[in-house]
Amino acid sequence: MNDFKNKYNKNYINGEWIDGDTERTEDIMNPYDNSVITSVKLASLQQVKDSFKIAEAKQKEWAHSPVNDRKAIFRKTAEFLQDNREDIIQIISQETGGTLLKSELELNLSIDVLKETFKYMDAVDEIIDIPSTIEGKRNRVYRQPLGVVSSISPFNFPMNLSLRSIVPAIALGNTVVHKADLQVGLTGGSIIARAFDYAGLPKGVFQSILTTPDEIKDEMLENPVIQLIAFTGSTGFGKHIGKVAGENLKRVALELGGNNPFIVLQDADVNKAVDAAIFGKFMHQGQICMCINRLIVHKDLYEDFANKFMERASKLPYGDQTNRDTVIGPLINEKQIERVLELIEKAEKSGNKLGLRGKRIGNVLTPFVFVDVNNSDEIAQTELFSPVVSIIKAESDDHAIELANDTIYGLSSAIFTSDLKKGEEYGLKIDSGMTHINDQTVNDASNIPFGGNKQSGLGRFGNPWIIDEFTKLKWISVQDKYREFPF
């Protein structure tokens, strides 16, 4: 594990491990106790520019590499992650503040993303023949790589959410310049680069940059060779990316914020609903874009559900995330803690009632539960990204769906009911990219269309939908017989 911390705490540019050439060094810290995991010398704007030049130069050769060679590389990449499993899980936990359960889940999802590519990696070789109305003409549609992809990933699930873009992009013949959130630079950048390095990925196909936005400004968005920007993170920055990309006619794949509803219908089993809601809200301290943000409960079940949910939440083990029993670990940093505490204070001053008041212990925040919340209240319309949740009373099942849709977001959602057919019918009425019946909102897989509606994003990840995101279509027509023209 020390190798990851001391040898690979660098940029990976053109197949080499290189220190940043700025004068700035920043620490990557364990958010539980603020101990220093490693230090990173930040990359400069010129190093980022150079990385994009390298990526452009290497892309054509990589695009024409044999699919079997790519499969062998990806197989070895997955092998590296699996063989170094225990060390990687420890780093994920220490860097992200995630529990060991969360860290294991993240690594498993990352390996699944790699393995799924074997099912679609040859998509760029497919040719579609289409009939023509013009005599003697043959139409053929080819699928081609886009070129150079810029990838930017967040702090919460940095390995999985990085690989979800990086892996299909490279598998389909693109090259990638990637910037992880520096707070999780090992998990989101260096471990991935080390795995590709071990697997023999050609130099320049994947490059990892460790730096901050104030050093490189919008270079990850504006560089002229970029054909697509893949980003997972806040809706606010996603809008900025959309603006820059639109002005430069670049494609985007954006997975943004959420205000995810967990709906308990009148006929639901309360105990089972509480079980699901506890997991869906407090997994990784609520720092997941898919986490439950609002609990919308039919009035007949409201009191029973709220009491049982708060009782369970009050007993969740908290503390050091590397302890196997911990459920609630630290938030990512002190700034995030302060932001959440300000939201709580503001909600209370506005008249919102706390049914369960948590506490702060360092960077750990135990569960806070607001009750009798109106869906229009600010606390119900804000993505909390923390172990804070609102419980909202619905007058009817139909009213619950109306409340669920009353948000600018549309990422994930869940419905609990004893009538599965009704649940599915109601699920289709929720304007979100994903709805889970008798489950909670945090679900992901490499073979599903993962993505959001409204201000929760653009595009879909997962096989085969990801193929359209990272490739372009080319129409070639061949005139076998001389064509007579009217003039």
C-alpha positions in Angstrom: 0.0 0.0 0.0 2.9 2.4 0.6 3.8 2.1 -3.1 0.4 3.6 -4.0 1.0 6.4 -1.5 4.6 7.2 -2.1 5.5 6.1 -5.6 2.3 6.7 -7.5 1.2 10.0 -5.9 2.1 11.6 -9.2 0.7 12.4 -12.6 0.7 9.7 -15.2 1.6 11.4 -18.5 2.6 9.5 -21.7 3.2 6.3 -19.7 5.5 8.0 -17.1 5.0 8.9 -13.5 5.8 12.6 -13.3 5.6 15.2 -10.5 3.6 18.3 -11.2 5.9 21.2 -12.2 4.1 23.9 -10.2 5.5 25.2 -6.9 2.4 24.0 -5.0 2.1 20.8 -3.0 -1.2 19.7 -1.4 -2.0 16.9 1.0 -4.5 14.1 0.5 -6.0 13.5 4.0 -8.1 10.9 5.8 -11.3 12.8 6.5 -11.8 11.0 9.8 -8.8 12.3 11.6 -7.2 14.7 9.0 -4.0 12.6 9.0 -2.0 12.9 5.8 -2.2 9.9 3.5 0.2 11.4 0.9 1.3 14.7 -0.6 1.0 15.7 -4.3 2.9 18.2 -6.3 0.3 19.8 -8.5 0.3 19.6 -12.3 0.5 22.8 -14.3 -1.6 24.1 -17.1 1.2 23.4 -19.5 1.3 19.7 -18.4 -2.4 19.4 -19.1 -2.0 21.0 -22.5 0.8 18.6 -23.3 -1.3 15.6 -22.2 -4.0 16.5 -24.6 -1.4 16.8 -27.4 -0.1 13.4 -26.6 -3.7 12.0 -26.4 -4.5 13.4 -29.9 -1.3 12.0 -31.4 -1.9 8.5 -29.9 -5.6 8.2 -30.7 -5.5 7.1 -34.3 -3.1 4.3 -33.7 -5.1 3.1 -30.7 -8.4 3.3 -32.6 -7.0 0.8 -35.1 -5.6 -1.6 -32.5 -7.0 -5.2 -32.7 -10.0 -5.8 -30.4 -8.4 -8.9 -29.0 -5.4 -6.9 -27.9 -7.7 -4.4 -26.1 -9.5 -7.3 -24.4 -6.2 -8.7 -23.2 -5.3 -5.3 -21.7 -8.6 -4.9 -20.0 -8.5 -8.4 -18.6 -5.1 -7.7 -17.0 -6.4 -4.3 -15.7 -9.2 -6.2 -13.9 -6.7 -8.7 -12.7 -4.5 -6.0 -11.1 -7.5 -4.6 -9.2 -8.5 -8.0 -8.0 -5.0 -9.1 -7.0 -4.4 -5.9 -5.0 -7.9 -6.0 -3.6 -7.2 -5.6 0.1 -4.7 -2.7 -0.3 -7.1 -0.9 -2.7 -10.1 -1.2 -0.4 -8.0 0.3 2.5 -7.0 3.3 0.3 -10.6 3.8 -0.9 -11.8 3.8 2.7 -9.0 6.1 4.0 -9.3 8.6 1.2 -13.1 8.8 0.7 -14.2 8.3 4.3 -16.2 5.4 3.1 -16.9 2.4 5.2 -15.2 -0.9 4.3 -18.6 -2.1 2.9 -18.8 0.9 0.7 -15.2 0.5 -0.4 -15.7 -3.2 -1.3 -18.8 -2.3 -3.3 -17.0 0.4 -5.2 -14.1 -1.9 -6.2 -16.6 -4.7 -7.2 -18.5 -2.2 -9.4 -15.2 -1.0 -11.0 -14.2 -4.5 -11.9 -17.6 -5.2 -13.4 -17.3 -2.1 -15.6 -14.1 -3.5 -17.0 -15.5 -7.0 -17.6 -18.6 -5.6 -19.3 -16.5 -4.1 -22.1 -15.9 -7.6 -23.6 -19.5 -7.6 -24.7 -19.3 -4.4 -26.8 -15.7 -3.6 -27.5 -16.1 -4.8 -31.1 -18.9 -2.3 -31.8 -16.6 0.0 -33.7 -16.0 -2.8 -36.2 -19.7 -3.2 -37.0 -21.0 -2.1 -40.4 -24.7 -1.6 -41.1 -25.9 -1.9 -44.7 -28.9 0.2 -45.5 -31.0 0.0 -48.8 -31.0 3.0 -51.1 -33.7 4.4 -53.3 -31.1 5.5 -55.8 -30.2 2.8 -58.4 -26.7 1.3 -58.0 -26.0 3.0 -54.7 -24.9 1.1 -51.6 -25.2 2.7 -48.2 -23.0 1.6 -45.3 -23.0 3.0 -41.8 -19.7 2.7 -39.8 -19.3 3.4 -36.1 -16.1 5.2 -35.2 -14.4 6.5 -32.0 -14.9 10.1 -31.2 -11.2 10.9 -30.6 -10.0 12.5 -27.3 -12.2 12.4 -24.2 -11.8 14.6 -21.2 -12.9 12.9 -18.0 -13.6 14.6 -14.6 -14.7 12.6 -11.6 -16.0 13.4 -8.1 -14.9 12.6 -4.5 -17.6 10.2 -3.4 -17.2 7.0 -5.6 -14.0 8.1 -7.4 -12.8 4.8 -8.8 -16.2 3.6 -10.0 -17.4 6.9 -11.4 -14.0 7.5 -13.1 -13.9 4.1 -14.7 -17.5 4.3 -15.8 -16.4 6.9 -18.4 -12.7 6.0 -18.9 -13.2 2.3 -19.6 -15.9 2.5 -22.4 -14.1 5.5 -23.9 -10.8 3.5 -24.2 -12.5 0.3 -25.1 -14.2 1.9 -28.1 -11.0 3.4 -29.5 -10.7 6.8 -27.8 -7.9 8.2 -25.7 -8.6 9.8 -22.3 -7.1 12.7 -20.3 -8.5 12.3 -16.8 -8.7 14.5 -13.7 -9.9 13.1 -10.4 -10.9 15.2 -7.5 -7.6 15.8 -5.8 -9.0 14.9 -2.4 -9.2 11.3 -3.7 -6.4 11.4 -6.2 -5.1 7.9 -5.4 -8.4 6.2 -5.7 -9.7 8.3 -8.6 -6.5 8.6 -10.6 -3.3 6.9 -9.6 -4.6 3.4 -8.9 -6.4 3.4 -12.2 -3.3 4.6 -14.0 -1.2 1.9 -12.2 -3.7 -0.8 -13.2 -3.5 0.3 -16.9 0.3 0.6 -16.6 0.5 -3.0 -15.3 -1.8 -4.2 -18.1 0.4 -2.8 -20.8 -1.9 -0.1 -22.1 0.1 1.9 -24.7 1.6 5.2 -23.6 -0.7 8.2 -24.0 -4.0 6.3 -24.3 -4.8 7.1 -20.7 -3.3 10.0 -18.7 -4.1 11.0 -15.1 -3.7 14.6 -13.9 -3.4 15.5 -10.3 -4.1 19.2 -9.8 -6.8 21.7 -8.9 -9.1 23.9 -11.0 -7.4 27.1 -9.9 -4.2 25.8 -11.5 -5.6 24.7 -14.9 -8.8 26.8 -15.1 -11.2 25.4 -17.8 -8.5 23.5 -19.8 -10.3 20.2 -19.2 -13.3 21.7 -20.9 -11.9 24.1 -23.5 -8.9 22.3 -25.0 -9.5 22.2 -28.8 -8.8 18.5 -29.2 -11.5 17.4 -26.8 -14.5 15.7 -28.5 -16.5 14.8 -25.4 -16.5 15.9 -21.8 -17.5 13.2 -19.3 -18.4 14.5 -15.9 -20.0 13.3 -12.7 -20.6 15.9 -10.0 -22.8 18.9 -9.1 -25.5 20.3 -11.2 -24.0 23.7 -10.8 -20.7 22.8 -12.4 -22.5 20.5 -14.9 -24.3 23.6 -16.2 -21.0 25.4 -16.5 -19.6 22.5 -18.5 -22.8 22.5 -20.7 -22.3 26.2 -21.4 -18.6 25.8 -22.4 -19.3 22.7 -24.4 -22.1 24.3 -26.2 -20.0 27.3 -27.2 -17.4 25.0 -28.5 -19.7 22.3 -30.0 -18.3 19.5 -27.8 -20.4 16.5 -26.8 -21.0 15.9 -23.1 -22.0 12.9 -20.8 -23.1 14.4 -17.5 -24.3 12.7 -14.4 -25.3 15.4 -12.0 -27.2 16.0 -8.7 -30.4 14.4 -7.4 -33.3 15.0 -5.0 -34.3 11.4 -4.9 -37.6 10.4 -3.4 -38.4 7.2 -1.5 -42.1 6.7 -1.7 -44.1 4.6 0.8 -47.5 3.9 -0.6 -50.6 3.1 1.5 -50.3 -0.7 1.2 -46.6 -0.9 1.9 -44.9 -3.1 4.5 -43.6 -0.5 6.9 -40.8 -2.6 8.4 -39.4 -3.6 5.1 -39.7 0.0 3.8 -37.7 1.2 6.8 -35.0 -1.4 6.2 -34.6 -0.2 2.6 -34.7 3.4 3.5 -32.0 3.2 6.2 -29.6 1.7 3.7 -30.6 4.0 0.8 -30.2 7.1 2.9 -27.1 6.4 5.0 -24.9 4.4 2.7 -21.6 6.4 2.5 -23.1 9.0 4.9 -25.6 10.1 2.2 -22.8 11.3 -0.1 -24.1 9.5 -3.2 -25.9 11.2 -6.0 -28.5 8.4 -5.9 -29.0 8.5 -2.1 -32.5 9.2 -0.7 -33.1 12.9 -0.1 -36.8 12.8 0.6 -39.0 10.2 2.4 -42.5 10.6 1.1 -44.9 8.6 3.1 -48.7 8.0 2.8 -50.5 9.7 5.8 -51.9 6.3 7.1 -48.4 5.0 7.6 -46.6 8.2 8.3 -46.3 8.1 12.1 -45.4 4.4 12.2 -42.8 4.8 9.5 -41.3 8.0 10.9 -40.9 6.6 14.4 -39.3 3.3 13.3 -37.0 5.1 10.8 -35.7 7.5 13.4 -35.3 4.8 16.0 -33.1 2.8 13.6 -31.2 5.8 12.4 -30.4 6.8 16.0 -28.7 3.5 16.6 -26.4 3.3 13.6 -22.7 2.8 14.6 -20.5 5.7 13.7 -16.9 6.7 13.8 -13.7 5.5 12.1 -14.7 4.2 8.7 -11.9 1.6 8.7 -13.6 -0.2 11.6 -15.6 -3.1 10.1 -18.7 -2.2 12.3 -19.0 1.4 11.3 -22.0 2.5 9.2 -21.7 6.3 9.5 -18.1 7.5 8.7 -16.9 11.0 8.2 -18.0 13.5 5.5 -15.3 14.3 3.0 -14.0 17.4 4.7 -14.7 20.1 7.2 -16.0 22.5 4.6 -18.8 20.0 3.7 -19.6 19.5 7.4 -20.0 23.3 7.9 -22.2 23.5 4.8 -24.5 20.9 6.1 -24.7 22.4 9.6 -25.6 25.7 8.0 -28.5 24.0 6.1 -29.8 22.4 9.3 -29.6 25.7 11.2 -31.4 27.6 8.4 -34.1 25.0 8.2 -34.8 25.2 11.9 -34.9 29.0 11.8 -37.5 28.6 9.0 -39.7 26.5 11.2 -38.7 23.0 10.1 -38.9 20.4 13.0 -36.2 18.0 13.8 -37.5 14.6 14.9 -34.0 13.3 15.4 -31.2 15.6 16.2 -27.8 14.2 15.4 -24.4 15.5 16.5 -21.0 16.4 15.1 -17.9 14.5 16.2 -15.0 15.9 14.3 -15.9 15.3 10.6 -18.5 12.7 11.5 -22.2 13.8 11.4 -24.7 11.4 12.9 -28.2 11.2 11.4 -30.5 14.3 11.4 -34.2 13.7 10.5 -36.6 16.5 9.7 -40.3 15.6 10.1 -43.6 17.1 8.9 -41.7 18.8 6.1 -43.5 20.5 3.2 -42.2 19.5 -0.2 -41.8 23.2 -1.1 -39.5 23.8 1.9 -35.9 24.7 1.1 -34.6 21.7 3.0 -36.7 19.4 0.8 -35.6 21.0 -2.4 -31.9 21.0 -1.6 -29.5 18.1 -2.4 -28.2 17.4 1.1 -25.3 15.0 0.3 -25.1 14.1 4.0 -26.9 11.9 6.7 -29.7 14.5 6.8 -33.2 13.6 5.4 -36.7 15.0 5.3 -39.9 13.1 5.9 -42.9 14.4 4.0 -46.6 13.3 4.4 -48.6 12.5 1.3 -52.4 12.7 1.4 -52.8 9.8 -1.1 -50.7 7.6 -3.4 -51.3 9.9 -6.3 -50.3 12.8 -4.2 -47.0 11.0 -3.3 -46.1 10.8 -7.0 -46.9 14.5 -7.5 -44.6 15.4 -4.6 -41.9 13.1 -6.0 -42.0 14.9 -9.3 -42.0 18.4 -7.8 -38.2 19.0 -8.1 -35.8 20.2 -10.7 -33.9 16.9 -10.4 -34.8 13.5 -11.8 -32.0 10.9 -11.1 -33.2 8.0 -9.0 -36.4 7.1 -7.1 -38.0 4.2 -5.2 -41.5 3.0 -4.4 -42.6 0.6 -1.7 -45.9 -1.2 -2.2 -47.6 -4.6 -1.8 -49.0 -4.3 -5.3 -46.1 -4.8 -7.7 -48.2 -4.0 -10.8 -49.3 -0.7 -9.3 -45.8 0.0 -8.2 -44.5 -0.4 -11.8 -47.4 1.8 -13.2 -46.6 4.5 -10.7 -42.9 4.1 -11.4 -43.5 5.1 -15.0 -45.2 8.3 -13.8 -42.1 9.5 -12.0 -39.9 11.8 -14.1 -36.5 10.2 -13.2 -34.0 8.2 -15.1 -34.4 5.2 -12.7 -37.2 3.9 -10.4 -36.8 0.9 -8.1 -39.9 -1.0 -6.8 -39.6 -2.4 -3.3 -36.0 -1.4 -3.1 -34.1 1.8 -2.3 -32.6 4.4 -4.6 -28.9 3.4 -4.6 -28.6 0.9 -7.4 -26.0 0.6 -10.2 -24.9 -2.0 -12.7 -22.7 -1.9 -15.8 -25.5 -3.3 -18.1 -28.3 -0.9 -17.4 -29.0 2.6 -18.8 -27.8 4.7 -15.8 -28.5 8.4 -16.0 -30.9 11.2 -15.0 -33.6 13.4 -16.4 -34.2 17.1 -16.0 -31.3 18.8 -14.2 -29.8 15.5 -13.1 -27.8 15.0 -16.3 -27.5 14.2 -20.0 -26.7 10.8 -21.5 -26.7 7.3 -20.3 -24.0 5.0 -19.0 -24.1 1.2 -19.2 -23.9 -1.3 -22.0 -25.1 -1.0 -24.8 -26.3 2.6 -24.3 -22.8 3.9 -23.6 -21.7 2.9 -27.1 -23.7 5.8 -28.6 -22.1 8.3 -26.1 -18.5 7.5 -27.0 -18.7 6.9 -30.7 -19.9 8.7 -33.8 -21.6 7.4 -37.0 -20.2 7.7 -40.5 -22.3 7.2 -43.6 -20.4 5.9 -46.7 -22.2 5.6 -49.9 -20.8 3.8 -52.9 -22.2 4.3 -56.4 -21.7 1.0 -58.2 -23.6 2.1 -61.4 -23.1 5.5 -63.0 -25.7 7.9 -61.8 -27.7 10.0 -64.3 -28.1 13.6 -63.0 -30.9 15.9 -64.0 -28.5 18.8 -65.0 
